[in-house]
Amino acid sequence: QVQLSESGGGLVQAGGSLRLSCAASGFTDSLGTMAWFRQAPGKERAFLASITRNEGGTAYAEGMKGRFLIDRDNAKNTFYLQMNGLRPEDTAVYSCAADRRIRPPHFDYEYWGRGTQVTVSS
């Protein structure tokens, strides 16, 4: 089993930046891919970005690359989402996820964090 815990959410003004962290514990060496999702009020959960644990290969949802950056620190069993140029429409609950497979289907990740709220004020 793997446990995930997000941190770094909060309130930020439009144009600002936040860096979310997801700390993994348990059988972390078994992980193949880590990812970030978000769910805005009244909307379905959406994939943002993923990164493979060993090679560090990344994938982004359309429109995310450039403003958002995913990376990881395997020594700390932690991965991150750097978010720049935040907009009010980025307001959502951001959740991290992980899976033992390489790039599993977006909504079929095995392990999920509880989520952290990000609110962007105009």
C-alpha positions in Angstrom: 0.0 0.0 0.0 1.0 3.6 -0.6 -0.3 6.6 1.2 -0.3 10.1 -0.4 -0.7 13.4 1.4 -0.9 16.8 -0.3 0.2 20.2 1.0 0.8 23.7 -0.3 -2.7 24.8 -1.2 -4.2 28.1 -0.1 -5.4 31.4 -1.2 -3.5 33.3 -3.9 -4.1 36.4 -6.0 -4.5 36.1 -9.7 -1.1 36.0 -11.4 0.5 34.5 -8.4 2.2 31.1 -7.9 1.8 28.1 -5.7 3.8 24.9 -5.3 1.9 21.8 -4.3 3.6 18.9 -2.7 2.6 15.3 -2.5 4.4 13.1 0.0 4.3 9.4 -0.5 4.8 6.7 2.1 4.6 2.9 2.2 5.8 0.8 -0.8 7.0 3.8 -2.8 9.6 1.9 -4.7 6.7 0.1 -6.4 5.4 3.2 -8.0 5.5 3.8 -11.7 3.7 7.0 -12.3 2.6 10.0 -10.2 0.0 12.6 -11.2 -2.0 15.6 -10.4 -5.7 16.2 -10.9 -8.1 18.9 -9.9 -11.8 19.2 -9.5 -13.5 22.6 -9.7 -16.9 23.3 -8.2 -19.6 21.7 -10.3 -17.1 20.1 -12.7 -15.7 16.6 -13.1 -12.2 15.8 -11.9 -9.6 16.6 -14.6 -6.1 15.3 -15.3 -3.4 17.9 -15.2 0.0 16.2 -15.4 1.9 13.0 -14.7 5.5 12.0 -14.2 7.1 8.5 -14.3 9.0 7.8 -11.1 12.2 6.3 -12.6 12.8 8.1 -15.9 11.0 11.4 -15.0 9.0 11.4 -18.2 6.2 13.9 -18.1 2.8 14.3 -19.7 0.5 17.3 -19.5 -3.1 18.0 -20.3 -3.7 20.3 -23.2 -3.1 23.9 -22.1 -1.3 23.0 -18.9 2.3 22.8 -20.0 4.0 26.2 -19.7 2.0 27.4 -16.7 2.2 24.2 -14.7 5.3 22.0 -14.1 5.4 18.6 -12.5 8.6 17.2 -11.0 9.7 14.7 -8.3 12.3 14.1 -5.7 12.6 10.3 -5.3 15.0 10.7 -2.3 12.2 12.5 -0.4 9.4 10.3 -1.9 7.7 13.6 -2.8 6.4 15.0 -6.1 5.4 18.5 -6.9 3.2 20.7 -9.0 4.5 24.2 -9.6 1.7 26.5 -10.7 2.5 29.9 -12.2 0.3 32.7 -13.6 -2.7 31.4 -11.6 -6.2 32.5 -12.7 -9.5 32.5 -10.9 -10.6 29.6 -13.1 -7.8 27.5 -11.5 -9.7 27.5 -8.3 -10.3 23.8 -7.4 -9.4 21.0 -5.1 -6.1 19.6 -6.3 -5.4 15.9 -5.7 -2.3 13.8 -6.2 -2.4 10.2 -7.4 0.0 7.4 -8.0 0.0 4.0 -9.6 2.4 1.0 -10.0 1.9 1.1 -13.8 3.5 3.4 -16.3 1.0 6.0 -17.5 -2.2 4.2 -16.5 -5.6 5.5 -17.7 -6.2 8.9 -16.2 -9.0 7.9 -13.9 -7.7 4.4 -13.0 -5.0 5.4 -10.5 -4.6 3.1 -7.6 -3.7 5.6 -4.9 -5.1 9.0 -4.1 -4.5 11.8 -1.7 -7.4 13.6 0.0 -6.8 16.8 -1.9 -5.9 20.4 -1.1 -7.9 23.5 -1.8 -6.5 26.2 -4.1 -8.4 29.4 -4.4 -7.4 32.1 -6.8 -8.9 35.6 -6.1 -9.3 38.1 -8.9 
